[in-house]
Amino acid sequence: MATFRIVKLSVDLDQQAVTKDGKPVRLLFWEYGVLAALVSRRGEVISSLELFDAGWGTTGKQMTKRVMYAVLRLQFKLGWGGHAWEASDRRSQRGWVTATGFLLVDGLRNS
């Protein structure tokens, strides 16, 4: 399929391998699924439902919280801080803001 390179990160979708600065990055299967979906559709907003399906292969309870947790873990493991992702939000009828999706931002910086 493809290998994506972002800053010092390489994501090989064929081998399901992630490296940063040439060193392997260990990801859980669901972290890899979320990252693969984000890099393969870089620049597009991907819904929380699609990211959940990419990471866990199903839908389930607390889907949005699990996706947010996966994104936070990826930020930490990849050393990107808050620079890598943008959340696409909407306000609910009760005034709460909910993340409806995420996108991988161009022009990433390493923290």
Biopython code that builds the backbone (N, CA, C, O; Angstrom):
import numpy as np
from Bio.PDB.StructureBuilder import StructureBuilder

atoms = [
    (1, "MET", "N", (0.837, -1.186, 0.000)),
    (1, "MET", "CA", (0.000, 0.000, 0.000)),
    (1, "MET", "C", (0.880, 1.247, 0.000)),
    (1, "MET", "O", (1.174, 1.787, -1.066)),
    (2, "ALA", "N", (1.307, 1.716, 1.178)),
    (2, "ALA", "CA", (2.054, 2.976, 1.205)),
    (2, "ALA", "C", (2.805, 3.135, 2.516)),
    (2, "ALA", "O", (2.486, 2.528, 3.539)),
    (3, "THR", "N", (3.812, 3.978, 2.430)),
    (3, "THR", "CA", (4.519, 4.427, 3.620)),
    (3, "THR", "C", (4.345, 5.927, 3.694)),
    (3, "THR", "O", (4.588, 6.634, 2.716)),
    (4, "PHE", "N", (3.927, 6.417, 4.849)),
    (4, "PHE", "CA", (3.732, 7.841, 5.054)),
    (4, "PHE", "C", (4.837, 8.362, 5.947)),
    (4, "PHE", "O", (5.191, 7.736, 6.947)),
    (5, "ARG", "N", (5.389, 9.529, 5.576)),
    (5, "ARG", "CA", (6.417, 10.165, 6.379)),
    (5, "ARG", "C", (5.920, 11.534, 6.815)),
    (5, "ARG", "O", (5.524, 12.362, 5.995)),
    (6, "ILE", "N", (5.949, 11.751, 8.116)),
    (6, "ILE", "CA", (5.497, 13.014, 8.692)),
    (6, "ILE", "C", (6.537, 13.424, 9.712)),
    (6, "ILE", "O", (6.749, 12.731, 10.708)),
    (7, "VAL", "N", (7.186, 14.551, 9.465)),
    (7, "VAL", "CA", (8.271, 15.044, 10.296)),
    (7, "VAL", "C", (9.289, 13.907, 10.434)),
    (7, "VAL", "O", (9.864, 13.500, 9.424)),
    (8, "LYS", "N", (9.534, 13.387, 11.611)),
    (8, "LYS", "CA", (10.508, 12.305, 11.815)),
    (8, "LYS", "C", (9.822, 10.961, 12.003)),
    (8, "LYS", "O", (10.431, 10.005, 12.484)),
    (9, "LEU", "N", (8.561, 10.893, 11.625)),
    (9, "LEU", "CA", (7.761, 9.690, 11.802)),
    (9, "LEU", "C", (7.557, 9.004, 10.457)),
    (9, "LEU", "O", (7.348, 9.666, 9.440)),
    (10, "SER", "N", (7.618, 7.674, 10.457)),
    (10, "SER", "CA", (7.325, 6.884, 9.268)),
    (10, "SER", "C", (6.286, 5.830, 9.650)),
    (10, "SER", "O", (6.449, 5.105, 10.632)),
    (11, "VAL", "N", (5.222, 5.758, 8.859)),
    (11, "VAL", "CA", (4.164, 4.771, 9.083)),
    (11, "VAL", "C", (4.073, 3.915, 7.826)),
    (11, "VAL", "O", (3.662, 4.389, 6.767)),
    (12, "ASP", "N", (4.460, 2.649, 7.953)),
    (12, "ASP", "CA", (4.409, 1.699, 6.845)),
    (12, "ASP", "C", (3.141, 0.863, 7.005)),
    (12, "ASP", "O", (3.053, 0.009, 7.886)),
    (13, "LEU", "N", (2.159, 1.126, 6.135)),
    (13, "LEU", "CA", (0.875, 0.432, 6.250)),
    (13, "LEU", "C", (0.973, -1.031, 5.840)),
    (13, "LEU", "O", (0.219, -1.861, 6.347)),
    (14, "ASP", "N", (1.894, -1.367, 4.925)),
    (14, "ASP", "CA", (2.055, -2.758, 4.511)),
    (14, "ASP", "C", (2.599, -3.615, 5.649)),
    (14, "ASP", "O", (2.103, -4.715, 5.893)),
    (15, "GLN", "N", (3.608, -3.117, 6.338)),
    (15, "GLN", "CA", (4.251, -3.862, 7.417)),
    (15, "GLN", "C", (3.624, -3.589, 8.784)),
    (15, "GLN", "O", (3.982, -4.221, 9.778)),
    (16, "GLN", "N", (2.689, -2.646, 8.824)),
    (16, "GLN", "CA", (2.087, -2.185, 10.078)),
    (16, "GLN", "C", (3.181, -1.801, 11.074)),
    (16, "GLN", "O", (3.163, -2.210, 12.235)),
    (17, "ALA", "N", (4.127, -1.008, 10.588)),
    (17, "ALA", "CA", (5.277, -0.594, 11.396)),
    (17, "ALA", "C", (5.324, 0.925, 11.494)),
    (17, "ALA", "O", (5.057, 1.636, 10.525)),
    (18, "VAL", "N", (5.668, 1.405, 12.684)),
    (18, "VAL", "CA", (5.808, 2.839, 12.928)),
    (18, "VAL", "C", (7.201, 3.067, 13.496)),
    (18, "VAL", "O", (7.618, 2.388, 14.434)),
    (19, "THR", "N", (7.921, 4.033, 12.918)),
    (19, "THR", "CA", (9.232, 4.408, 13.451)),
    (19, "THR", "C", (9.291, 5.913, 13.620)),
    (19, "THR", "O", (8.661, 6.666, 12.877)),
    (20, "LYS", "N", (10.058, 6.334, 14.608)),
    (20, "LYS", "CA", (10.321, 7.752, 14.830)),
    (20, "LYS", "C", (11.826, 7.894, 14.982)),
    (20, "LYS", "O", (12.439, 7.217, 15.807)),
    (21, "ASP", "N", (12.419, 8.774, 14.185)),
    (21, "ASP", "CA", (13.872, 8.933, 14.163)),
    (21, "ASP", "C", (14.549, 7.599, 13.877)),
    (21, "ASP", "O", (15.640, 7.345, 14.388)),
    (22, "GLY", "N", (13.923, 6.738, 13.070)),
    (22, "GLY", "CA", (14.483, 5.448, 12.710)),
    (22, "GLY", "C", (14.330, 4.362, 13.762)),
    (22, "GLY", "O", (14.759, 3.230, 13.541)),
    (23, "LYS", "N", (13.730, 4.682, 14.898)),
    (23, "LYS", "CA", (13.549, 3.701, 15.973)),
    (23, "LYS", "C", (12.092, 3.253, 16.021)),
    (23, "LYS", "O", (11.183, 4.069, 15.869)),
    (24, "PRO", "N", (11.868, 1.948, 16.234)),
    (24, "PRO", "CA", (10.490, 1.452, 16.288)),
    (24, "PRO", "C", (9.686, 2.096, 17.423)),
    (24, "PRO", "O", (10.196, 2.322, 18.520)),
    (25, "VAL", "N", (8.439, 2.379, 17.131)),
    (25, "VAL", "CA", (7.502, 2.887, 18.137)),
    (25, "VAL", "C", (6.498, 1.772, 18.397)),
    (25, "VAL", "O", (5.837, 1.294, 17.474)),
    (26, "ARG", "N", (6.387, 1.363, 19.644)),
    (26, "ARG", "CA", (5.438, 0.296, 20.000)),
    (26, "ARG", "C", (4.063, 0.899, 20.233)),
    (26, "ARG", "O", (3.876, 1.765, 21.088)),
    (27, "LEU", "N", (3.117, 0.422, 19.458)),
    (27, "LEU", "CA", (1.736, 0.877, 19.591)),
    (27, "LEU", "C", (0.838, -0.325, 19.827)),
    (27, "LEU", "O", (1.086, -1.416, 19.314)),
    (28, "LEU", "N", (-0.205, -0.108, 20.608)),
    (28, "LEU", "CA", (-1.242, -1.121, 20.765)),
    (28, "LEU", "C", (-2.024, -1.196, 19.454)),
    (28, "LEU", "O", (-2.007, -0.248, 18.670)),
    (29, "PHE", "N", (-2.704, -2.310, 19.210)),
    (29, "PHE", "CA", (-3.387, -2.482, 17.928)),
    (29, "PHE", "C", (-4.375, -1.358, 17.648)),
    (29, "PHE", "O", (-4.503, -0.918, 16.505)),
    (30, "TRP", "N", (-5.070, -0.891, 18.671)),
    (30, "TRP", "CA", (-6.068, 0.158, 18.450)),
    (30, "TRP", "C", (-5.404, 1.513, 18.244)),
    (30, "TRP", "O", (-5.948, 2.352, 17.526)),
    (31, "GLU", "N", (-4.251, 1.752, 18.849)),
    (31, "GLU", "CA", (-3.511, 2.996, 18.599)),
    (31, "GLU", "C", (-3.030, 3.016, 17.146)),
    (31, "GLU", "O", (-3.134, 4.036, 16.464)),
    (32, "TYR", "N", (-2.505, 1.880, 16.680)),
    (32, "TYR", "CA", (-2.048, 1.795, 15.298)),
    (32, "TYR", "C", (-3.218, 2.016, 14.336)),
    (32, "TYR", "O", (-3.075, 2.741, 13.351)),
    (33, "GLY", "N", (-4.356, 1.411, 14.604)),
    (33, "GLY", "CA", (-5.518, 1.572, 13.731)),
    (33, "GLY", "C", (-5.945, 3.026, 13.599)),
    (33, "GLY", "O", (-6.253, 3.491, 12.502)),
    (34, "VAL", "N", (-5.961, 3.740, 14.718)),
    (34, "VAL", "CA", (-6.334, 5.159, 14.699)),
    (34, "VAL", "C", (-5.288, 5.967, 13.931)),
    (34, "VAL", "O", (-5.640, 6.803, 13.099)),
    (35, "LEU", "N", (-4.002, 5.723, 14.204)),
    (35, "LEU", "CA", (-2.935, 6.446, 13.512)),
    (35, "LEU", "C", (-2.960, 6.162, 12.008)),
    (35, "LEU", "O", (-2.837, 7.084, 11.202)),
    (36, "ALA", "N", (-3.116, 4.906, 11.632)),
    (36, "ALA", "CA", (-3.152, 4.545, 10.207)),
    (36, "ALA", "C", (-4.296, 5.254, 9.491)),
    (36, "ALA", "O", (-4.124, 5.728, 8.368)),
    (37, "ALA", "N", (-5.449, 5.328, 10.125)),
    (37, "ALA", "CA", (-6.591, 6.024, 9.519)),
    (37, "ALA", "C", (-6.290, 7.508, 9.350)),
    (37, "ALA", "O", (-6.617, 8.094, 8.319)),
    (38, "LEU", "N", (-5.666, 8.119, 10.359)),
    (38, "LEU", "CA", (-5.361, 9.549, 10.285)),
    (38, "LEU", "C", (-4.309, 9.861, 9.221)),
    (38, "LEU", "O", (-4.468, 10.822, 8.469)),
    (39, "VAL", "N", (-3.243, 9.072, 9.145)),
    (39, "VAL", "CA", (-2.194, 9.376, 8.170)),
    (39, "VAL", "C", (-2.633, 9.054, 6.748)),
    (39, "VAL", "O", (-2.249, 9.751, 5.809)),
    (40, "SER", "N", (-3.433, 8.007, 6.579)),
    (40, "SER", "CA", (-3.848, 7.652, 5.220)),
    (40, "SER", "C", (-4.873, 8.637, 4.656)),
    (40, "SER", "O", (-5.074, 8.705, 3.444)),
    (41, "ARG", "N", (-5.514, 9.391, 5.532)),
    (41, "ARG", "CA", (-6.483, 10.405, 5.085)),
    (41, "ARG", "C", (-6.090, 11.786, 5.613)),
    (41, "ARG", "O", (-6.944, 12.581, 6.006)),
    (42, "ARG", "N", (-4.791, 12.053, 5.614)),
    (42, "ARG", "CA", (-4.243, 13.306, 6.133)),
    (42, "ARG", "C", (-4.930, 14.501, 5.478)),
    (42, "ARG", "O", (-5.110, 14.554, 4.262)),
    (43, "GLY", "N", (-5.306, 15.452, 6.321)),
    (43, "GLY", "CA", (-5.956, 16.662, 5.842)),
    (43, "GLY", "C", (-7.472, 16.558, 5.805)),
    (43, "GLY", "O", (-8.148, 17.566, 5.597)),
    (44, "GLU", "N", (-8.020, 15.371, 6.001)),
    (44, "GLU", "CA", (-9.469, 15.183, 6.036)),
    (44, "GLU", "C", (-9.930, 15.022, 7.479)),
    (44, "GLU", "O", (-9.227, 14.436, 8.303)),
    (45, "VAL", "N", (-11.106, 15.542, 7.776)),
    (45, "VAL", "CA", (-11.702, 15.279, 9.083)),
    (45, "VAL", "C", (-12.257, 13.865, 9.049)),
    (45, "VAL", "O", (-13.042, 13.517, 8.167)),
    (46, "ILE", "N", (-11.844, 13.053, 10.018)),
    (46, "ILE", "CA", (-12.317, 11.678, 10.125)),
    (46, "ILE", "C", (-13.184, 11.599, 11.369)),
    (46, "ILE", "O", (-12.755, 11.977, 12.459)),
    (47, "SER", "N", (-14.371, 11.120, 11.209)),
    (47, "SER", "CA", (-15.317, 11.091, 12.326)),
    (47, "SER", "C", (-14.828, 10.173, 13.436)),
    (47, "SER", "O", (-14.061, 9.240, 13.200)),
    (48, "SER", "N", (-15.284, 10.451, 14.644)),
    (48, "SER", "CA", (-14.960, 9.590, 15.776)),
    (48, "SER", "C", (-15.446, 8.169, 15.528)),
    (48, "SER", "O", (-14.792, 7.212, 15.941)),
    (49, "LEU", "N", (-16.581, 8.020, 14.862)),
    (49, "LEU", "CA", (-17.114, 6.696, 14.536)),
    (49, "LEU", "C", (-16.155, 5.939, 13.620)),
    (49, "LEU", "O", (-15.890, 4.758, 13.844)),
    (50, "GLU", "N", (-15.632, 6.610, 12.587)),
    (50, "GLU", "CA", (-14.689, 5.969, 11.675)),
    (50, "GLU", "C", (-13.383, 5.611, 12.387)),
    (50, "GLU", "O", (-12.817, 4.543, 12.155)),
    (51, "LEU", "N", (-12.907, 6.512, 13.257)),
    (51, "LEU", "CA", (-11.671, 6.237, 13.997)),
    (51, "LEU", "C", (-11.871, 5.089, 14.980)),
    (51, "LEU", "O", (-10.975, 4.268, 15.174)),
    (52, "PHE", "N", (-13.034, 5.036, 15.590)),
    (52, "PHE", "CA", (-13.319, 3.938, 16.509)),
    (52, "PHE", "C", (-13.324, 2.614, 15.738)),
    (52, "PHE", "O", (-12.763, 1.618, 16.195)),
    (53, "ASP", "N", (-13.953, 2.615, 14.584)),
    (53, "ASP", "CA", (-13.989, 1.411, 13.760)),
    (53, "ASP", "C", (-12.577, 1.020, 13.317)),
    (53, "ASP", "O", (-12.255, -0.168, 13.287)),
    (54, "ALA", "N", (-11.729, 1.997, 12.973)),
    (54, "ALA", "CA", (-10.345, 1.710, 12.558)),
    (54, "ALA", "C", (-9.532, 1.121, 13.705)),
    (54, "ALA", "O", (-8.682, 0.257, 13.487)),
    (55, "GLY", "N", (-9.789, 1.583, 14.922)),
    (55, "GLY", "CA", (-9.015, 1.124, 16.068)),
    (55, "GLY", "C", (-9.534, -0.155, 16.699)),
    (55, "GLY", "O", (-8.756, -1.017, 17.106)),
    (56, "TRP", "N", (-10.842, -0.271, 16.777)),
    (56, "TRP", "CA", (-11.425, -1.401, 17.504)),
    (56, "TRP", "C", (-12.236, -2.339, 16.609)),
    (56, "TRP", "O", (-12.580, -3.446, 17.023)),
    (57, "GLY", "N", (-12.542, -1.904, 15.391)),
    (57, "GLY", "CA", (-13.259, -2.764, 14.454)),
    (57, "GLY", "C", (-14.727, -2.946, 14.762)),
    (57, "GLY", "O", (-15.352, -3.883, 14.264)),
    (58, "THR", "N", (-15.280, -2.083, 15.558)),
    (58, "THR", "CA", (-16.681, -2.204, 15.952)),
    (58, "THR", "C", (-17.136, -0.860, 16.497)),
    (58, "THR", "O", (-16.347, 0.083, 16.564)),
    (59, "THR", "N", (-18.384, -0.766, 16.881)),
    (59, "THR", "CA", (-18.856, 0.401, 17.609)),
    (59, "THR", "C", (-19.128, -0.046, 19.033)),
    (59, "THR", "O", (-19.325, -1.231, 19.300)),
    (60, "GLY", "N", (-19.135, 0.905, 19.930)),
    (60, "GLY", "CA", (-19.339, 0.523, 21.314)),
    (60, "GLY", "C", (-19.614, 1.709, 22.206)),
    (60, "GLY", "O", (-19.718, 2.849, 21.756)),
    (61, "LYS", "N", (-19.728, 1.407, 23.487)),
    (61, "LYS", "CA", (-20.000, 2.443, 24.469)),
    (61, "LYS", "C", (-18.790, 3.342, 24.627)),
    (61, "LYS", "O", (-17.650, 2.914, 24.444)),
    (62, "GLN", "N", (-19.052, 4.579, 24.966)),
    (62, "GLN", "CA", (-18.024, 5.583, 25.229)),
    (62, "GLN", "C", (-17.048, 5.702, 24.063)),
    (62, "GLN", "O", (-15.847, 5.883, 24.261)),
    (63, "MET", "N", (-17.571, 5.600, 22.859)),
    (63, "MET", "CA", (-16.761, 5.642, 21.657)),
    (63, "MET", "C", (-15.905, 6.907, 21.578)),
    (63, "MET", "O", (-14.697, 6.823, 21.358)),
    (64, "THR", "N", (-16.519, 8.071, 21.754)),
    (64, "THR", "CA", (-15.788, 9.327, 21.627)),
    (64, "THR", "C", (-14.692, 9.427, 22.671)),
    (64, "THR", "O", (-13.596, 9.898, 22.366)),
    (65, "LYS", "N", (-14.963, 8.994, 23.902)),
    (65, "LYS", "CA", (-13.941, 9.046, 24.946)),
    (65, "LYS", "C", (-12.763, 8.142, 24.607)),
    (65, "LYS", "O", (-11.611, 8.511, 24.836)),
    (66, "ARG", "N", (-13.041, 6.966, 24.065)),
    (66, "ARG", "CA", (-11.961, 6.046, 23.708)),
    (66, "ARG", "C", (-11.109, 6.610, 22.574)),
    (66, "ARG", "O", (-9.885, 6.477, 22.595)),
    (67, "VAL", "N", (-11.738, 7.233, 21.593)),
    (67, "VAL", "CA", (-10.982, 7.838, 20.495)),
    (67, "VAL", "C", (-10.131, 8.989, 21.019)),
    (67, "VAL", "O", (-8.967, 9.117, 20.640)),
    (68, "MET", "N", (-10.694, 9.822, 21.880)),
    (68, "MET", "CA", (-9.918, 10.931, 22.456)),
    (68, "MET", "C", (-8.732, 10.384, 23.247)),
    (68, "MET", "O", (-7.636, 10.940, 23.181)),
    (69, "TYR", "N", (-8.941, 9.305, 23.992)),
    (69, "TYR", "CA", (-7.869, 8.682, 24.759)),
    (69, "TYR", "C", (-6.775, 8.164, 23.818)),
    (69, "TYR", "O", (-5.587, 8.336, 24.091)),
    (70, "ALA", "N", (-7.178, 7.532, 22.715)),
    (70, "ALA", "CA", (-6.207, 7.028, 21.741)),
    (70, "ALA", "C", (-5.390, 8.170, 21.150)),
    (70, "ALA", "O", (-4.175, 8.046, 20.998)),
    (71, "VAL", "N", (-6.042, 9.279, 20.816)),
    (71, "VAL", "CA", (-5.337, 10.436, 20.256)),
    (71, "VAL", "C", (-4.348, 11.005, 21.277)),
    (71, "VAL", "O", (-3.222, 11.348, 20.918)),
    (72, "LEU", "N", (-4.754, 11.105, 22.532)),
    (72, "LEU", "CA", (-3.846, 11.600, 23.575)),
    (72, "LEU", "C", (-2.644, 10.678, 23.754)),
    (72, "LEU", "O", (-1.520, 11.154, 23.907)),
    (73, "ARG", "N", (-2.866, 9.376, 23.737)),
    (73, "ARG", "CA", (-1.749, 8.416, 23.865)),
    (73, "ARG", "C", (-0.797, 8.530, 22.673)),
    (73, "ARG", "O", (0.420, 8.460, 22.841)),
    (74, "LEU", "N", (-1.344, 8.704, 21.481)),
    (74, "LEU", "CA", (-0.490, 8.866, 20.302)),
    (74, "LEU", "C", (0.337, 10.144, 20.400)),
    (74, "LEU", "O", (1.521, 10.145, 20.061)),
    (75, "GLN", "N", (-0.277, 11.227, 20.858)),
    (75, "GLN", "CA", (0.472, 12.472, 21.036)),
    (75, "GLN", "C", (1.655, 12.258, 21.974)),
    (75, "GLN", "O", (2.759, 12.730, 21.705)),
    (76, "PHE", "N", (1.424, 11.554, 23.059)),
    (76, "PHE", "CA", (2.476, 11.306, 24.032)),
    (76, "PHE", "C", (3.558, 10.395, 23.440)),
    (76, "PHE", "O", (4.745, 10.712, 23.515)),
    (77, "LYS", "N", (3.148, 9.263, 22.852)),
    (77, "LYS", "CA", (4.110, 8.296, 22.332)),
    (77, "LYS", "C", (4.928, 8.844, 21.168)),
    (77, "LYS", "O", (6.096, 8.488, 21.006)),
    (78, "LEU", "N", (4.322, 9.705, 20.362)),
    (78, "LEU", "CA", (5.013, 10.235, 19.192)),
    (78, "LEU", "C", (5.698, 11.570, 19.484)),
    (78, "LEU", "O", (6.403, 12.107, 18.630)),
    (79, "GLY", "N", (5.490, 12.106, 20.693)),
    (79, "GLY", "CA", (6.152, 13.345, 21.091)),
    (79, "GLY", "C", (5.661, 14.572, 20.350)),
    (79, "GLY", "O", (6.420, 15.518, 20.134)),
    (80, "TRP", "N", (4.395, 14.561, 19.959)),
    (80, "TRP", "CA", (3.861, 15.665, 19.180)),
    (80, "TRP", "C", (3.172, 16.725, 20.016)),
    (80, "TRP", "O", (2.778, 17.754, 19.468)),
    (81, "GLY", "N", (3.012, 16.531, 21.281)),
    (81, "GLY", "CA", (2.288, 17.522, 22.075)),
    (81, "GLY", "C", (0.915, 17.768, 21.492)),
    (81, "GLY", "O", (0.256, 16.832, 21.039)),
    (82, "GLY", "N", (0.483, 18.992, 21.495)),
    (82, "GLY", "CA", (-0.840, 19.325, 20.970)),
    (82, "GLY", "C", (-0.821, 19.816, 19.545)),
    (82, "GLY", "O", (-1.816, 20.366, 19.073)),
    (83, "HIS", "N", (0.296, 19.631, 18.835)),
    (83, "HIS", "CA", (0.429, 20.216, 17.510)),
    (83, "HIS", "C", (-0.110, 19.354, 16.384)),
    (83, "HIS", "O", (-0.300, 19.843, 15.270)),
    (84, "ALA", "N", (-0.360, 18.084, 16.651)),
    (84, "ALA", "CA", (-0.622, 17.149, 15.566)),
    (84, "ALA", "C", (-2.075, 17.107, 15.112)),
    (84, "ALA", "O", (-2.349, 16.875, 13.934)),
    (85, "TRP", "N", (-2.993, 17.326, 16.018)),
    (85, "TRP", "CA", (-4.385, 17.048, 15.709)),
    (85, "TRP", "C", (-5.233, 18.289, 15.843)),
    (85, "TRP", "O", (-4.920, 19.201, 16.608)),
    (86, "GLU", "N", (-6.293, 18.308, 15.099)),
    (86, "GLU", "CA", (-7.347, 19.297, 15.296)),
    (86, "GLU", "C", (-8.622, 18.511, 15.492)),
    (86, "GLU", "O", (-8.876, 17.527, 14.798)),
    (87, "ALA", "N", (-9.403, 18.947, 16.425)),
    (87, "ALA", "CA", (-10.702, 18.309, 16.629)),
    (87, "ALA", "C", (-11.751, 19.124, 15.898)),
    (87, "ALA", "O", (-11.715, 20.354, 15.915)),
    (88, "SER", "N", (-12.655, 18.457, 15.277)),
    (88, "SER", "CA", (-13.805, 19.094, 14.662)),
    (88, "SER", "C", (-14.935, 18.978, 15.675)),
    (88, "SER", "O", (-15.381, 17.874, 15.988)),
    (89, "ASP", "N", (-15.395, 20.101, 16.183)),
    (89, "ASP", "CA", (-16.356, 20.084, 17.278)),
    (89, "ASP", "C", (-17.730, 20.581, 16.829)),
    (89, "ASP", "O", (-17.872, 21.288, 15.832)),
    (90, "ARG", "N", (-18.715, 20.186, 17.595)),
    (90, "ARG", "CA", (-20.051, 20.760, 17.428)),
    (90, "ARG", "C", (-20.664, 20.937, 18.810)),
    (90, "ARG", "O", (-20.325, 20.212, 19.745)),
    (91, "ARG", "N", (-21.557, 21.891, 18.932)),
    (91, "ARG", "CA", (-22.201, 22.162, 20.212)),
    (91, "ARG", "C", (-23.534, 21.423, 20.257)),
    (91, "ARG", "O", (-24.334, 21.494, 19.324)),
    (92, "SER", "N", (-23.752, 20.721, 21.347)),
    (92, "SER", "CA", (-25.003, 19.975, 21.489)),
    (92, "SER", "C", (-26.119, 20.929, 21.916)),
    (92, "SER", "O", (-25.879, 22.107, 22.183)),
    (93, "GLN", "N", (-27.325, 20.407, 21.973)),
    (93, "GLN", "CA", (-28.468, 21.226, 22.373)),
    (93, "GLN", "C", (-28.326, 21.734, 23.800)),
    (93, "GLN", "O", (-28.890, 22.770, 24.150)),
    (94, "ARG", "N", (-27.577, 21.012, 24.624)),
    (94, "ARG", "CA", (-27.396, 21.445, 26.012)),
    (94, "ARG", "C", (-26.202, 22.375, 26.174)),
    (94, "ARG", "O", (-25.878, 22.782, 27.290)),
    (95, "GLY", "N", (-25.544, 22.715, 25.063)),
    (95, "GLY", "CA", (-24.434, 23.649, 25.135)),
    (95, "GLY", "C", (-23.078, 23.001, 25.319)),
    (95, "GLY", "O", (-22.079, 23.706, 25.461)),
    (96, "TRP", "N", (-23.011, 21.673, 25.319)),
    (96, "TRP", "CA", (-21.734, 20.995, 25.468)),
    (96, "TRP", "C", (-21.072, 20.883, 24.110)),
    (96, "TRP", "O", (-21.743, 20.708, 23.093)),
    (97, "VAL", "N", (-19.766, 20.983, 24.099)),
    (97, "VAL", "CA", (-19.021, 20.794, 22.860)),
    (97, "VAL", "C", (-18.550, 19.347, 22.809)),
    (97, "VAL", "O", (-17.940, 18.849, 23.756)),
    (98, "THR", "N", (-18.835, 18.682, 21.705)),
    (98, "THR", "CA", (-18.421, 17.293, 21.561)),
    (98, "THR", "C", (-17.517, 17.169, 20.347)),
    (98, "THR", "O", (-17.761, 17.805, 19.322)),
    (99, "ALA", "N", (-16.473, 16.354, 20.457)),
    (99, "ALA", "CA", (-15.593, 16.111, 19.316)),
    (99, "ALA", "C", (-16.303, 15.159, 18.365)),
    (99, "ALA", "O", (-16.687, 14.055, 18.750)),
    (100, "THR", "N", (-16.473, 15.590, 17.129)),
    (100, "THR", "CA", (-17.132, 14.745, 16.141)),
    (100, "THR", "C", (-16.117, 14.061, 15.243)),
    (100, "THR", "O", (-16.456, 13.102, 14.549)),
    (101, "GLY", "N", (-14.869, 14.540, 15.242)),
    (101, "GLY", "CA", (-13.849, 13.937, 14.397)),
    (101, "GLY", "C", (-12.507, 14.605, 14.606)),
    (101, "GLY", "O", (-12.394, 15.592, 15.333)),
    (102, "PHE", "N", (-11.487, 14.053, 13.956)),
    (102, "PHE", "CA", (-10.135, 14.575, 14.059)),
    (102, "PHE", "C", (-9.497, 14.601, 12.679)),
    (102, "PHE", "O", (-9.915, 13.877, 11.775)),
    (103, "LEU", "N", (-8.478, 15.442, 12.525)),
    (103, "LEU", "CA", (-7.689, 15.419, 11.313)),
    (103, "LEU", "C", (-6.235, 15.622, 11.680)),
    (103, "LEU", "O", (-5.917, 16.258, 12.685)),
    (104, "LEU", "N", (-5.349, 15.074, 10.853)),
    (104, "LEU", "CA", (-3.919, 15.239, 11.039)),
    (104, "LEU", "C", (-3.549, 16.550, 10.372)),
    (104, "LEU", "O", (-3.816, 16.742, 9.186)),
    (105, "VAL", "N", (-2.938, 17.450, 11.123)),
    (105, "VAL", "CA", (-2.665, 18.802, 10.662)),
    (105, "VAL", "C", (-1.370, 18.838, 9.864)),
    (105, "VAL", "O", (-0.376, 18.232, 10.265)),
    (106, "ASP", "N", (-1.375, 19.540, 8.742)),
    (106, "ASP", "CA", (-0.154, 19.759, 7.974)),
    (106, "ASP", "C", (0.765, 20.695, 8.742)),
    (106, "ASP", "O", (0.302, 21.472, 9.577)),
    (107, "GLY", "N", (2.049, 20.628, 8.472)),
    (107, "GLY", "CA", (3.007, 21.520, 9.120)),
    (107, "GLY", "C", (3.269, 21.155, 10.563)),
    (107, "GLY", "O", (3.434, 22.034, 11.408)),
    (108, "LEU", "N", (3.309, 19.861, 10.855)),
    (108, "LEU", "CA", (3.557, 19.410, 12.215)),
    (108, "LEU", "C", (4.918, 19.860, 12.713)),
    (108, "LEU", "O", (5.871, 19.970, 11.942)),
    (109, "ARG", "N", (4.995, 20.114, 13.985)),
    (109, "ARG", "CA", (6.275, 20.417, 14.631)),
    (109, "ARG", "C", (6.501, 19.362, 15.696)),
    (109, "ARG", "O", (5.547, 18.842, 16.274)),
    (110, "ASN", "N", (7.749, 19.047, 15.954)),
    (110, "ASN", "CA", (8.054, 18.164, 17.071)),
    (110, "ASN", "C", (8.163, 18.997, 18.319)),
    (110, "ASN", "O", (8.725, 20.092, 18.283)),
    (111, "SER", "N", (7.636, 18.502, 19.432)),
    (111, "SER", "CA", (7.712, 19.220, 20.704)),
    (111, "SER", "C", (9.087, 19.073, 21.295)),
    (111, "SER", "O", (9.357, 19.607, 22.371)),
]
sb = StructureBuilder()
sb.init_structure("model")
sb.init_model(0)
sb.init_chain("A")
sb.init_seg("    ")
for serial, (resi, resn, name, xyz) in enumerate(atoms, 1):
    if name == "N":
        sb.init_residue(resn, " ", resi, " ")
    sb.init_atom(name, np.array(xyz, "f"), 0.0, 1.0, " ", f" {name:<3s}", serial, name[0])
structure = sb.get_structure()
